[in-house]
């Protein structure tokens, strides 16, 4: 007699699967709500307490944790000692386990979930059965995912059993499943006790998409998603266009991280993970005009993100240039009508809500770096010069400061009227970054009443003196150099206002 033990939280297609199992000769052992739904379908089941001779107890916490269950799962069926002990203890072999677990992730994702609710949704018996069956997959088939039901029943119908290859793959899947489940529990409890630097960390991500290739065509790549957060491509919805590539995802993520800096209507254009244009306006149309005017050359083939619904008015402007992706909280019907005429243009809606504290994970060969995401607001706004910035300059300085932290270091960013007018990214010297930004601004007619943001302090006064030549009237930077006084004196000499934030923004 073949026995299948079925106990599932996700009851998708479980009745149909149970019916098929009975048709190929299985008797079904079941528990609680799973047994009830199978019984109601007219399929005969054996209650777990009848199978073990021991009652379910402690509010269901103890029901499958029993030697008659785990003996039937773990016994090695070509081991003489195991065979002898199975017979002596009247243990019945269990040939198939179908189990998925209490919805712990779903529980802790609920608003206002209590600690007690979270603890009660930690499954003990389920992982134990899965691990026992998976360890003994030479003899036992184990299923934790309803998408595998057809495969399993097909093999039972064709040959009376599953193949060892299938059992091995299913066992590996089980251990991935239980590892992910334990990871969620460990993460939740670690956060609850506010452990800042645990002795080990485990992270878990679910497959979202196999990519065509990685950073370059000869590299394979895959996209996985973690827990749901805002401003995330992993939890976005693609409405139109080609599949995302590895580089699209990197650039799209960069665009989202910049646009979330602003509450005002904002448009961000990104190329190779650096902003090439950022604009704020009274509406998306005005913000688009500024972002586009920031760098109408580099935006070609770029990624655009906005924190406002894309309207038909701005869509008509967007469609005139080649863009890879447009990311927004929503698109109007008119905008979709315009933009979906471009076959390959990706249109993506992403959740945009209040920022929460998150960690950033960066892989290095053989290791993992973990840090807080850079949400930092200025520690202070200390005016260190004789001249104070005007209200308009202060507005532009704060706009520039937020954009600059998303530019690769060394970074210099110029702005005017809530739009970027020159960006110098990723240079080995701050002077080199400044020259790129200054020359771009000058070439496009921006040479007066500019503000400058720097991601880190000035070790010398050279950038200040260059800035004066290109029409910069106010500077925002972290300060903290041993030679800050040189830059302050230069600003005072040249009539430039300067603010220290006491917070740097390296981006490597």
N, C-alpha and C positions, 0 to 999 in steps of 0.2 A: 504494500500500500504506500502511495506517495502522499506526503503531507506538504501543504503550503501554509505558511504563517503570514497572514495579512493584517497589517495595522498601520493605517495611513491618516495623516492630517489632510493632505491634498487628495481628495477623492475623485479626481478627474479620471473618467473611464474605468473606475475600479470594478463596477458591477459587470461591465462587459468582459473585462479581463478575468474576473472570478468565474463567470459563466464558461468562458473558453477553457479555463483550467479544469473545471469539473468535467468538461467534454473529453479531455485527454487523460482522465483518471485520477485527478487529485482530490483529496479531502482537504477542506479548508478549515484552518484554525484561525479564530479572529477574536478581536477585543472591542469593547465599548461601542463607540459610534460607527466604526467600520463594520462590525458585526451586524449592527442594527440595519444599516443601509443595504447590506448584502442579503440579510434575512428578508427584508421587505421586498426584495426583487424575486423572492421565491427560491433562493439558492441556499441549500442546507450548509450550515457551519457548525463547528465545534467551539464552544466557549473556552477561553484560555483556562479558566478555573476548573472546568471539567477535564481538560487535557492534563493539567498538572495535579489535580486533586487538592489544590490550595487556593483559598479565596483571594480575589482581588481585595486589596486593603490600602489603608492610609490614603484615602481619596484617589485611588488609582495609581499612586506613586509606585506601588509594588504589585506587579501582576505578571510580567514576563521574566523577571529576575529569579529564575528557578532552574535547578539542575536538569529537570526534564526538558526544559527549553534549550538551554545552552549545551547540555550533553548531546541532544539531538542535532545541534548545529556544529559542534566542535569535534565530534568523534571522527577519528581517522578510520575510514572504513576498510582499509587493507592492513590495519595494525591489529595483530592478534590480541594484545592486551586490551585495546579499546573495544574490540568486538566482544570479548569476554565480559568487560565491565558494563557495557551497554545491556547485554542480556541479563546479567545479575541484577541490574537496577531497573529493569523493565522500561528502558529508554527507547523511544521511537525516533527513528531518523526523520529529520525535517529536511526536505530536499529543495525547498524554495522559500525564500524570505522576501516579502514585499513590504517595505517600510519606508515612510518618509516622516519627518520629524515635526515636533511642536513648532509653531511659527514664531520662533524667537525674534528673528530679524523684523518681521512684520509687527510684532508686539512693541519692540522698543522704538519703532519708527512712528508710533501713534503719538499724537499730542497729549501731553500731561500723563504719560504712562507712569504708573507707580513702580517703585522698586520691587514691591511684593508681587505685582503682576509679572514683571520681568523674570523674577526668580522662579515663579510657578511655571513659566513657559520654557524652562530649561529641561530638555528631554534627557532622561537617563536610560530608560529601558530600550528606546529606539536605537540610539547609537550603539548600545551594547549588543543588540541583536545583529545590527548591520556589520559591526566589526567582527563578531564571531563567525557569521556566515562568510564574510569576505576573506577572513583568514583561512577558512576551510573551503575555498572556492574550487579546489580540486574535485570536491564532491557536491558542493552546494551552490545553487544559483541564487544570486542576490540582486534585487532590483530596488533602486531608490528614486527612480525617475519614470514618470508615466510615459514618457516618449519612448521608452525601451520595451513597453508591453508587446507591441506587434512583433518585434524581433524575437523575443523570448517565446511567445506562443507559436510563432512560425516554426521555430526549431523543434519545439516539443511535438508539433504536429508532423513535421517531416521525418524526424528520427527518434522520437521518444525522449530526447534529452537535449540540453544545450551543449554546444561544443566547448572544449576546454578553452579555446581562444575567446569565445564569447564570455565565458565565466571569468576569465582573467581580466578582460576589459571592464566588465561590470564591477569586479572587485576593486580595480583601480579607481573607478568612478566613485565608489562608495567611500573610499578613504579620502578622496578629494572633497567629497560632500561633507563628511564628518569633520574634516580638518577646517573647512570653511565655517561650519556651524560652531565649532569650538572657538574659532578665531573671533566670531561675532560676540560670543559670550565673554571671552577674555578681554576683548576691547571695551565692552560695556562696563564690566566690573572694574577694570583698570581706570577708566574715566571716572567711575563713581567714587573711587577712593583717592582720586587725584594723584595717581602715581605718575610723576613727571618723566622719570628715566627708568623704566622697567628693565630688568636684567635681560629680557629678550622680548621681541615683538613679532607678531604674526599678522600678516595682512592678507586679505582675500579679495579677489576680483572675479567677476563672471564674464564669460565670453560675450562680446557684443558683435564683433565683426572680424572676419579674416580679411586682411587688406591685400590689395593686388601686389604690392611690394612695399619695402620699407623706405628709408631715406633715399636710397638709390635702387634702381631696378634689380640689382643682383642680391639684394637683401630681403629676406622674408620678414613679414611683420603681422602682428595681430593686435586688435584693439579690445581691451577689457574694461569693464565698468565696475566701480566700487559702490559704496553707499550713496544714496541720492543726495546731491547738494545742488545749490543754485549755481548759475553761470558755468554749467558743465556741458561740454559736447557729449559726454558719455550718457547723459540723460536728456539729450535734445531730440527733436523730432525733425527728420529731413522730409520736406514737402515735395522737393523737385530736384532733378539733376543727377549727375553721375554719383557713383559711390565716392565717399571721402577717401583720400590717400593719407599716408603717414604724415607727410609734410602739411597737408591741409589741416589735419587735426592739431598739429603743433601750432600752426599759425592761427587757427581758429581759437584755440585755447588762449593764446597770447592776446588776441583781440578782445575776448570776453573779460580777461583779467583787467584790461585797461578800462573798458567801458563801465565796469562796475565801480570805478572810482567816483563816478559823477551821478548826482541826483538830477541835474539839469538835462534837457534833451542833448544827447551826445552822439556823435558819429566818430568811429575810429577806423582807420585804414591801416593794415599791417602787411609787411613784406618781410619774409625771412625772420619772423618772430620779433621784429622791431616795428614800432609805429612809424609810418611815413606821413600820416596826417591825423590830427585830432582836432575836432571842432565842437564848440558848444553854441547853442542858439536858443531862441525862444520857442522853436519847434524843430522838428526833424529836418525840414526843408532847409532852414537856415544853417543848422548844424552840418548837413551834408555839403552845402556850398563852401563852408569854411574848411572842412576836412579835405574836400577835393582841391580847393585852391592852395592848401598847404603844400601839396606836391602832386600836381596833375600828371607827372611822368611816372613816378614810382607806384602810384595806385593802380596802374595798368597791370592786370593779372594778379591783383591783390585780394585780400580778404577784408570784408567790411562788416563791422558790428555796430549796432545801435541799441539804445535802451528804450526806444519808442517804437510804436507800430509803424511799419513801412506803409506810406500812403501812395496812392496812384501818382500824385504830383511828383514825389521824389523818385518813385520807380521809373518814371519816364526819363529822368536824368541819369539814373543808374544804368539803364539799359543801353545808353549811348557809348559806354566804355566796356572793355572786357574785364569782368570780375570773375574770380573763381567761386566765391561764396559770399552770401549775405546772411548774417545772423541777426535775428531780432526777436523780441517777445511775441510778435504777431505780424501778419501781413493783411492789409485790407483786401477785399475781393478784387478791387480795381488794380491793386498792385500785383496780385497774383496773375491777373489776366495779362498784364504787361510783361511781367518777368518770366512767366512759364513759356513764353514764345522763344526764349533762349534755351535750347535743348539741354545744354550741359551745365548751366548755371545752377549751383546748389543753393537752395533756399531752406533755411533751417530756423526753427523756433526753439529757443532755449529758455528754461525757467530762470527768471530774474527776480530775486527777492532779497530780503535783508541778508547781509553777510554774516556768517557764523564762523567761529574759530575752527580752523581746519589745519591739518598738517600737510606738508609738502614732502613727497618722497622722491629722491633723486638717486638713481642707480649709478654706482661706479663699479669698476671691475672687482668682483669678489665682495662687494659691500653695498651698503645702503645709507644714504644721508637723509636725516629726518629733521625738518625745521618747521616752525610756524610760518604760515603764509604771510607775506609782507603786507599787512593791513595798516601799518603804523601811521598815525596822524603826527604832525610835528610835536615834539616835546615842548617846544616854545617857539615864539615868533619874536626873537630879540632883534630890534633894529640897532645895529652896532655902528652906524654911520651918523654923521651930522644931519644929512638930509634924510627925511623919512619918505617912504613911498607914498604916492598919492593913492586915493581909493581905487582908481582904475588900475594902477600898477599893482597894488596889493591883490586885487581880484585876479589879474593875469599871473602874478607870481604863484598863487596857490594852485591855479589851473596848471601851470607849467610844472610845478613841483610834483603833482600827482601823476602827470604823464611821464615825467623824466624817470621816475623809479622803475618804469617798464622798458627803458632803453638799456641795451647791453652796456656794461661798464668798459672803459671810461665813457661817461655820457654827459653831453651838453645839449640842452634844449632851449630854443628861443621861441618866444610867443608874443602875440600882440592881439588885442581884442578877442580873447578867448579862442585863439586858433594857433596851432604850431606854425612857425615860419622858417624854422631851420632845426635840423636834428643831426647831431654828430654821435653815432653809436660805435661802441666796441673797439675803441682805439687803444694802443698801448701807452699813449700819453694823453693827458687832459688837454694839452695844447693842440694836439692833433685832432681830437674830437671837436674842440672849439673852432678850429679852422674850417672843418667841414660844414659845421652849422652856420658860421658867419658867411662863408662864401656862397652857400645856397641862398641864404636870406638876401644878400646883396644882389645876386644874379636875378632874383625875382622881385626886386624893387622894395624890399623891406630893409630900410637902413636908418630908421629913426624911431624913437620912443618904444624900443623893444625891451622885453624883460628876459632874463637868463636864469635857468635852473641848472644846477650841477648835482650829480648823484653823490658826490663826496667833496671833501674840503679842497681848497686851493693850497698847495704847498708853497707857492710863490705868487707874486702879484702879476705875472705875465698874462694870465687870462683876463684879469680886470683891465689891464691896459689895452689889450686887443679889443675887448668888448666896447670900450669907449670909442674906438675908431670905427666901429660898425653900428653905432647908434643905440647901444644898450644904456638904459637909464636906471634899471633896478636889477638886483641879483638876489637869488635865494640859494643858499647852500648850507650844509650842516655845520661848518666851522669845526674847530678842534685841532687845527694845525698849530705846531709850535710857532709858525710864522704868520698866524692870522693877522697880526698887527700890520704886516706889510700890505696885505690886501685891503685892510680897513683904511690905512693911510692913503693908498692909491685911490680908493673910492672917494674919500673926502677931497682929495686934490682935484678929482675929475668931476665932482658933483653927482656921483652915482649913489643911490640908496642901496643898502645891503642888509639882508635879514639872515640870521643864523637860526636854524631849526633844531640843532643838536641831535639830528637823526640822519644817518647816511642811508643810501639805498643802492649798495652794490648789487649788480645783477650779472652773474657769471654765466 
